[in-house]
Structure formats: structure tokens, C-alpha cells
Amino acid sequence: MALGEPVMKSHLLLVAMLAASVATPIESLAQERPMQTMTMRAHPLPVEGTLPSLAGATTWINSQPLTREALRGKVVVVDFWTYTCINWQRTEPYVRAWAEKYKDQGLVVIGVHTPEFGFEKNVDNIRPALKRFRIDYPVAVDSDYAIWQAFANHYWPAVYIVDANGKIRHHQFGEGEYERTEAVIQQLLREAGYSGMGNDAVQVDARGSEVVADWDNLRSQENYLGRDKAEGFVSPSKPVLGKTSNYVAPRSLRLNEWALSGDWTLNAGAVALDKANGRVVYRFHARDLHLVMGPPSRGSSIRFRVLLDGRPPGNAHGTDVDEQGYGTATERRLYQLIRQPKPVVDRVFEIEFLDPGVEAYVFTFG
């Protein structure tokens, strides 16, 4: 990707699978390692560059604007995120725990919110995410990609660790390597003259969408619903960009195929429902299924119902629906619709929207 061009979250799912590698399509999945007490010895850390300017932020939340000069003498964690990204959501319990544990010991955590979708540029859409994920550390709103480009960053999530002299000493792209990242934080705090933080790794209480993916049972990958990135779309009607069309779902689906039913408008980055009772069906294999979606405007809401293999999800329901599968979308964000108990098997997911107007962007799995 060219510098500054947003890399989609699907790439970060793959990065998460590799834990610390560059995002490229793969078939095998890495299992998350359990957190352990850290006994690793300190090793020399390379200098990867200098902390770029943060002046490109369009605004700041939870803080006055921070500068490189004001941060000298502190160890800084810069966390690139966007609030609909499931990969970032699964890393946030650790970032949040580091911010809390080390805030009085010389660490400053800065979240840089760089949007993937246009609606994520709106500060009024970002603020509810801060409350939902209990973020009280400073957040630089990077809606123009200025800080993203200054770091030459390409990934959500991405963590850069800066020492007390303003030098970047470590980075982590995607999920995983939490123990190693915290060990680097501790090492740089010691080098800066701070002490007393202990050597134990943080213990997190991840819930809902923050729970680590079930990598062993994950056979479905992130999939966008808009024309530009959609894969596995099998409704027999030929998609017509930007115009209302009537779609029909086939009687059966193979794994990772999906279809629309009802009157929808297919756009480059999303699908929009034009009449009530439109459906999306998807055959998937994963513990969790999420959908980034929402009403067309603030203050409106969309009622929906989720089914698994034609029945209410029961104890397989996600945090945003009840056991009968009913839920309401009141904002554009990631909704957790399914969390299967084991054994995880192929299932046919169906969501029917009881109201028109919903915009749906991307399915993610875990």
C-alpha cells in the first residue's frame, strides 16, 4: 500500500494470526499464548526512529494537545486504532491495563484514532467508544491521517514504544506479543530511572468483543459487504452499483458464502437496505460473528433479529442480541451477534432487519 493509504482491518486479522509479522493472507492460524510472569532478561533495543510530531491531530480527547517536547523524560506508548476494528478491540484490555498500571511511574499512553470508514471521522461517533472501552488516556483524533503518515504506519492496531529521549525503540503490529511489549515498557522505564513497577505481567479481564479469538476454530476471515472488497457473494442477481435492486438468497450456501435478500443498494464500501425485512445470510465457521453496521443518521435506530440455522441463537447469542436473537442498532459500530459455545461448527447465520435504512460494512469473526 502507498504511504497514508488505509490498510483494511482484514489485513490485521492476518497480522493477528502471525502475532508479530507483516499482514499477508495465510491459511494457518496462530494460537494466543497465555500470559505468564515475566522473567526475561533485558536485551538491547534498536533505535527505530524518532517520535514524529503529533501536531497533525484534528483534535484531542481526554487531554490538551501533547507535543514531543512535553513528552521528553516519559516513556510513551502510541497506539493506532479505529473503533470498529475487532483486532484493536481485542488488544485494548492490555493497552488499558498498561496505562493504568504505569501511569504514575513514567508511562504516557496515547491513542491515535485514525479512521477506516468515513463515519469514524466524526468525533461524536468516537466519544461513545471511549466510554464503551473505558479509555481515559489521551486520544489524538487523526481524521486527516497526518500522524499515520508521519509514522509511515500501515496497520490497525499498531503500537510504537518511545523511550524517554524521544526515540522509537519497539513496535508491535496486530494482536499478540503482549508479554514482550510489556517487558519493553518495563525496560525503558528502568532505563529512564523509574522503578517500583514490579515484573509481573498485567492480568486482564476481557469481556464481550475484547475476548481473544478462538484461533483453533477460526475458518472464516473478515469480509466486506461493499462491492470493492466483497468476497463470496452468491445472490444470483447481478449487483448494480448505487441503485436499488432486488436480491434473492440461494437455498443453500457453502462455507464463507453469503447473500442478500430483499431490496438493497450496493455501494463501493457498504450495502444499504431500502425496504424493511431485508436479510443477509452467511455460512461461517467461527466462535464469534460480528457485523459493523448502523442506522443512516444519528438519533435513529434499526431493529433486527438474528437466527442460526433458522432458529433463535439461544446460548450462542452475542452481547448485542438476546437469546431470541432480537437487537437494536442505534449507532454505527461493531455489533457482536454470535458467540458459539463449543463445539464450534459450520453454521448458517441470518440477520433480518425489521426497519429500512441500515448500512452494513464488514463481517468479522473470532
N, C-alpha and C positions, 0 to 999 in steps of 0.2 A: 504494500500500500504506500502511496505517496505521503510525505510528511504532512501531518494535520488531517489527513482523511480518516474519518472514524472507522475503526475496525469493529465489526459487529460482534455481539456477545457470543455468537456461535463459536467464534474462534477462541473465546475464553473458556468455553466449556471444554474444548480440546486442550487448552493450556492446563486447565484444572486436572485433566486426566493425566497429563505428564508432570504435574506439580510444578516443576521449575523450568520447563522447556518452552521453546517458541511454539506458538499455536499453529499446528498443521493438522489436517484431517488424519485420523487414525481409527483403527477398529478396536484395539485393546484398551482397557480402562485400568487405571491405577487405583488401588485401594488406599483410602486415607489411613495414615498411621496414627495410633493412639498417642496422646500427649504423655510425655514421661518427664520425670525430674531431670533437669539438665546437669550433666557432669562434664560436658565437652570443654576442652581447653580452648583458650583464646588463640586465634590464628591471625596473622597479619591480614588486614583487609585492603584490597586495592582502592585506589582513588579513581572513581569512575567519572568525575567531572565536578563542576561547581554548581551549587544551588542556583538555578536561574531566578530571574525576577518574578515576583508574584503580582506585579502591577497590572497585569492584563485581566485580573478578575473584574467582572462586571459589577459585583457587589460582594459583601461578606455577610455571613450569618454567624451568630454566637460570638462575634469578635469585631473589633475595629480592624481595618486593613493591617496586615502584618508585612514586614519588609525583611529582606535579607539581613540588613544591618541590625534590626531589633532582635533577630533570632540568633545572632552570634553568641556563643557561650552555651547554647542549648543544643541538645540532640533533637533532631526533627524527623518525624515520620510524615511523609507526604503520600496520601492515599488517594489515587484516582478512582472515581466511582461514578455511576449513574444509577438512579434509584430503582429502575425497573430491572436491573441486571441480577439474575439469580446467582451468578458466580460471585458477585460482590456481596450479596446478602449473606452468603454462607461464610464469607471471610470476616464480616463486620463484628461478630461476637468477640473475635480476637483483637481487632483494632480497638474496639471499645474498651476491652479489658486492659490493654496496654496503656491506653490514655488514662484510665482511672488509677492503675497501679503505680505508674511512674510520673504522674503529673506534678508531684511535689519533690521529685528527685532529678529534675533537669530535662524531662522529655516534653516536647510540644508535638501533638498530633494535629495535622492539618488535612482535612478532607477537601479534595479538589473535585467538585461536581461538574463533569464535562458531559453534556447530554448526547444520547444516541438519537432519540426521537425529538421532533420539533416541540412537542408539548412539555418536554423536560427542561426547556429553556426558561419556562415561566417560574419565577421564584415562588409564587403562590402554590405551585404544584410541588415544589421541592420541600417547602416547610412541613407539610404533614408527614413526609418521610423521615425528617429529623425526629419528630415526636414518636413515630412508629418504631424506629430503630434506636431510640434513646441516645441520640447523638447530641452531646453538649460541648464537644470540642469545636474549634474554629473551622468553618467551611468557606472556602473560596468558590464562588459561583463563576464557572469558566464557560459561559454560554457562547463565547466567541472563539473558543479553542486557543486562546492566546497562551495560557500556561501549558496546555497539552503540547503545543508546538514548541514552546521554549524548552521543554524536557525531551522533545523528539519522542514522545510517548506514542504507543500504538495499541494499548490494551486496557480493558476493564476486567477485573481490577488490576492495578499496578501499585506497588509500594516501593518508595525510594527512601533510604535512610541516610540522613545527613549528619555529619559529626559537628562538634562544637566550633570548628573552624570554617564551616560552610561548605565542606567537601562531601560529595555523594560517595558513600562507601559500600553500599549494598543495594540490591533491588530484588524484588520478587514479583513475577508476572503470574497472575492466576491464583487458583486456590492451592492450599497446602504449604508445607515447609514452615509451619507456624513456630515450631520449636527452634529451628535455625534462625528465623527472623528475630525472635525474642532474645536469643543468645547474642545476636549482633547488637541489639539495643542495649543490653546489659554491658557488653564490652565497651561500646562507645561512651556510655555513661561513666564507667570506671575510668576510661582514658581522660574524660573531661573533669575528673576529680569528684564525681558524685559517688556515694556509697550507701549501703544500708538497704538495698532493694532485695537482697536475697537471690538465690539461684534457682528457685522453683519456677516452673512454667505456670502461667495463669491457667486456671480451670474455668471453662466457660459453661454456661447453661443455655445452650442453643435451643430455640423453640421455633415451631412453625417452619417458615421458609428458610430459616437460618441453619437448620439441621443439615449436617453433611450429607451429601448424596450417597445413595446405596450403589456404589460403583460396581459391585459384583453382579447386580441385576439390571444394569442400565444398558438397554439396547436401542433406545430412541434418542436422537440428538435434536438439539434446538432447530426449530423450523419456522420460518417467517411466512406470513399469510399474504403479504403483498406480492404483486407479480414479479418484482425484481429478484427476489431471493427464495421464492416458494419452491419446495421440492415435494414430490409425491402426491400432487393434486390430481384427483381422478374423476371429478364430476364430468360427465360426458359432454356437457355444453362447452363450447369454445369460449374461453374467457375474453371479455370485451373490456378493455381498459377505460375507466372513467365513466361507464354507462351502466345503468340498471339492467341486470339480466336475471332470468330465472334459472336456477340451478337445481339439479336433482342428484341426490346421493345414490350410488350404486347399492345393490342388495348386500354385497359383501366387500370387505377390504382386506388387503394383505398388510403385513406388518409395515408400519410407518407410512401408510397411505392415508389420505384424508380427503374430505369432500365437503361441499356446501350444499344446502338445501334451502330453497326459498329465493326471495328477491334481494340480491346483493349488488353492490357496486365494488368492483375490483379496482383498487388504486395501486400505485407503484409500491407503497410501503405498508398497506393495510387493506382490510376489507370492511365495508360499512353496510349495515343491514337497513334496507329501505322499507320493509313491511314487517309487522310483528310475526312471531312464530317461525323465524328463520333458524336454521340449525347448522352446526358444524359437527362433523363426526370424524373420529381419528382412531386408528388402531395403533396401539403403542405397547411398549414393554418397559416399564419403569415403576419404581415405588411411588414417585411423585409426578404429578402433572400440573403445570401452571400455565396461565394464559395472561399475557399483557393485553389489557382491554379497558374500555371505559365508555361513559356517555359522551356525546358530542360536545357538551358545554358544561361549565361549572354550574352547580346547583340542580342539575338534572340527575336522573337515576334510571337504571335499566334492571328490570327483574329477569332472572334466568333460572333454569333448572338443569341439573347435571344428572345423567344416567350412566351406569356401567353395564354393558351387555344388556341394555334395555330395561334395567331395574335401578331403583334408588341405590346410592352408593353405600348406605349403612355405615359400618365402621371403617370404610375406605374413603370417607369424605375428608376433604381438606379443611383448612382453617377458615375458609371463606364461604363454606356452604354447610348446611345442616345434614342430618342423616338421611333426610328425604331428598336431598340434592338441591334445595332452594337457596338462592342467594340474591344479593342486590349489588350492582356495580354503581358506586357513587362518585368515583374519580378514576382517572386513567392511571393505572398502576398494574403491578403483577399480582394476580389472584391465585392462591393455591386452591385447586379444585379437587385434587385426588391425593390421598396418601394411603397406599395399599398396605395392609398388614401382610406379612409373609404367609405363604409363598407368593412371590411376585410372578405373575404370568401375563401373557398377552391378553389385553382387554380392549373392547370397543368402547371408547368414550364418546358421549354425545352431550352437547350443550344446546339447549333451546332457549332463545331469547324471547321473552314474553312481550317485550316492548321493542319498537323500532329504534334505530339510531345508533346502536352500539358500533364502536370501531375496535377491531381486533387486529393485533400486530404480530405477535410471535408466541408460539408454544415453547416452553422449556420443561425439562424433565430432571429428575433427580433420584 
